[in-house]
Amino acid sequence: MTLQAQVPVVGFAAYSGTGKTTLLVAMLALLRERGLRIGVIKHAHHSFEIDHPGKDSFELRHAGASQMLIGSRQRWALICETPDEDHGSSLQDYLDRLDQSRLDLVLVEGFKPYAIPKIELHRPSLGKPLLCQNDASIIAVAHDAPAPLAVDRVQLDINDPRAIGEFIIERFLTAASAHVTVNETVNNN
């Protein structure tokens, strides 16, 4: 299935404990400095809570609201309960829920089985196999090995979020949509 998106979608694939979220947090700050508007979709394997017992939104949702929207001047969040439904769990479903007209790029954490351009994060010290050996949609491997890996993909330093962000900008965004050129960012350090 081909995903339908108005903006580039780039995934990050790795085994648990590799540092996907840590890298994305650092990279998001750098991309935001460039004036880019980034959406993020993160896969959760289990039921999760974004509000807490004692909060009105939590109590209203647990009392039976199938959709609970909470909003303020600075943010809003919509929580939908779908316990008996099998929709809303595909990457396309989540992409469709984003207001892509307000984004330049969507970064995806998880959703390994989807054939979207992905950057694999790999730490040889964890003893896990490379995902790129069985996933043709992986376009680059960011790792911390002391020497290049024996793979036919672009190799990046997993500990250099700026370089990974620059790779994404150069590969997926035009200079016009990135608002500045790569050299401008490098010279501002």
C-alpha positions, 0 to 999 in steps of 0.5 A: 500500500502506498501512503498518501501524504502532502509532505515528505514522510521519513521514518526511523527504525531501530530496536528498543533501547537504541535511542530513537526518541532521544535522537528525534528530540535533539533533531526536532530542536535543530529542524525547528531552528531552521523554521521547519514545521514538523509533525511526528507520529510515534507508534505505541505498542500498548494502551497508553494515557496522555492525561492522568487520574484526577484531571477533568479530561481523564475523568470525563473520558473514563466516564464514557466520552468516546472523544475528549477534546481539551483545549487552551490558547496554547494547545489542544488534544483530542483523545478518541476511545476506539476499543472495539474498532479496528480502524485508526491503527495504520500509518495512513490513518494517523497521517490523515489525522495530521493537518499537513497543510501546516507541516513541512515534514512528518517524522515517524518513529516505529511502524517498521513494516511500512515501506516508507523511506527510513533511517535505521538507527544501529548500535553494534554494542546492543548485539542486534542485527541490521534491519537494512539487510531485510528492508529495502526502504531503509535509505541510510543507517545512523550508527556509532560503530568505530568504522563504516559498516558493510552495507550499501546505504548512506552511513551517518553518525547516530550521535550527530543529530545535526548531520542527520537533520541535514541529510533529511533536508537535502534528500526530502526538502527543497531549499525554498521549503527549508527556508535557508540553505545548508551553508547558512545553518553550518555558518551559524554555529 
